[in-house]
Amino acid sequence: MQEGGVPQERLISVNAGETVEVGSIRVTALKSKHEFFDEDPALGFPYLGYVVQIGGVTFYHSGDTINYEGLLTSLRQWPRLDAVFIPINGRDAERYLRGTIGNMTFQEATELAGELKVGLAVPAHYDMFVGNQEDPQKFVRFLKAKYPSVPCWVGPAGQMVPFPARA
């Protein structure tokens, strides 16, 4: 992160399954998967998602990932997730052949949010790169059709996502 201007002494390295606490913030790393798990024996998993607990709010930010066996079970360790931020831009042969590694489809992301009965589902990664996009309204419509009790939010990149802690 030196290029981001963050001093080395402020960085905390974690691997999948590890939890760090800084003040009142608790962060647990979960492995993420593209087409394959890319675990390096010395460095661990290069792709991670994070469950963050702060001020009575618990949320999951998946980063880049596809749904994999064990992800739902891992996330169920937390009795409630107030919000999830999950990619919906998908994967297919054309992207893979171009060297674009995949993420969840909007249907897979919907299933994950719905199965977890999250407080708020937030689709991500749908408009990051030309040729690797998805319409977030597909996620919104599918979530509303299949899991109508799960709210969602779609907004521009960088906008604060308001969500209250659930009782």
Sequence and secondary structure as in RCSB ss.txt:
>XXXX:A:sequence
MQEGGVPQERLISVNAGETVEVGSIRVTALKSKHEFFDEDPALGFPYLGYVVQIGGVTFYHSGDTINYEGLLTSL
RQWPRLDAVFIPINGRDAERYLRGTIGNMTFQEATELAGELKVGLAVPAHYDMFVGNQEDPQKFVRFLKAKYPSV
PCWVGPAGQMVPFPARA
>XXXX:A:secstr
 GGGT  GGG     TT EEEETTEEEEEEE  SSS   BTTTB SSEEEEEEETTEEEEE  S    TTHHHHH
TTSS  SEEEEE B   HHHHHTT     BHHHHHHHHHHHT S EEEESSSSSTTS   HHHHHHHHHHH TTS
 B    TT         
